[in-house]
């Protein structure tokens, strides 16, 4: 189920600050010891609380979620600007080739693939990015920088280098389209992109579903949705930690920046419960259901025995709703 894993990873970044309020279930109601899941958790536990449609058992999501009019929503305008000079704070796509004494060095080139940087936010050596200010898309020019003495490479430590730069385009990132994706503001989006090394193409890949999730209102999370989601998040966290030979607390601290597994679960569960309810609400409204034929065609049949059908249907349903929204809104 690689596709849905990639999707949910994208949604985490876009909706990190957009979650439901507690409603029926407050996050403090979580079990006292969230790390008690076994190191080798039974994968069928992921299906607990779900029915064969991938729905929360006994819950009609439309009773809890107010969906936006996604059939008539405008997507954020992330056009590529080519008609003005680069300014401080711009999201810019560039290519570069670095050389020392006229000789290109390993790892110093984008190899024509392009990379997104944010002037004044992305961390590059010396004043690399600041030297782009004033140049326009389409320009090719050289900049000069000096690597730090302790850069970490004997070949580069303390060396003067020349980078040949090609400016490809400037992304049109406004306050409005940043908040439409679920970020608090443009600066929060800039910090996310810079910190995670995320490309704008990746960030906007599932833009339709991100916009709908952000615009959906979920004031109450029913107990059944919270409990089913909590079990999933807890089980997956324990499995991830075990894969790296860690306990859940250590993994949550190192990989998610949480104070503990409990803190991670308390913040993540309401957010994922909202996503589940929104996807289910759209499924209910559009009568989009997962059939055995859908599971077979998606190549997920072998997963049914491992995870049980409800969890497989839960993942596949999100893929189907995502494709539906992308086709509808794209």
C-alpha positions, 0 to 999 in steps of 0.5 A: 500500500505504498501509494496511500502511505505517500499520500498520508505523508503529504497530508501530514505536512499540509495539515499539521496545524489543522485538526478537529477539536476534541468533541466526544473524545478529548485527547486526555482520554487516551490510555495511560500507557500508549507504548504498551503495544507489543514490539511485533504488533498483530497487523490485524489490530489495524482493522479494529473499529472498522467495517468492511467498507473501511468505515468507522463501525456504527458511525455515519460521518456526514453526521459529524463532518460539514463538507465544503462544496468541492464541486465548485471550489477553486484550487490555489494558484501555484503558477510559475512566474517568469516575468519578474526579478527574484526578491527576498522570501521568494520560492525559486526553482534553480539549477546549479553546477559547482566547481573549485578551480574550474573543476566540478565537484561531486554532489555540487550539481542539480544535474538539470533536475531543478531544486526549490529554494526559499530566499532567506529561509532555506539553509545554504552555504555563505550567501549563496541564495542572497546572490540570486536576488535581482536576477530573473528566470531564464538568466544564467550567471555565476556566484562565488561562495566559500565553504566553511572550514568545518564543512565536513568534506576534505575536498570542500573545507574552507575552499572558494567555489563558483556555482553556475546558476540557472533560474528556472522560475519563481513559484507564485506562493501567496498567503491565500494559497498557503492557507488553502493548503492548511498552513497557518500562513505563508511563512509557516509553509516556507519553514516547512518546505525549507526544513523538510526539503520538500519540492513544490511539485510534491507539495501540490501533488494532491492539492485537491484533497488537501484543500478539501480536508482543510476546508472541511469542518469537524467540530466533534470526533465520535468516540468510535472514530477516536478509538479506532484511529488511536489504535492504528496510530499506536500500532504503526508507531510501535511497528516503526520503532521496532523496525529501528530497534527503538522503543516508541518513546525514543522513536517519537522523540527522534523522528517526530520531534515529540516529547514522548509517544504519548504526546505524539499520539495525543496530537496525531490521533485527532488529526487522523481521525478527522481525515478518516471522517472526511474521506468517509463522509465523501464516500457516503455522499458520493456512494463510492465504495470499495469492492472486491474487484477494486481490491484485486485491481489495485493489487491489494488482494494479498494484503487482505489476509495480513491486515484483514479487509477493513484496513485494506478497504480503509486505505484503498477508499482514501486512494479512490476518494483522492483520485475522485477529487483530483479528477473533479477539481483538477 
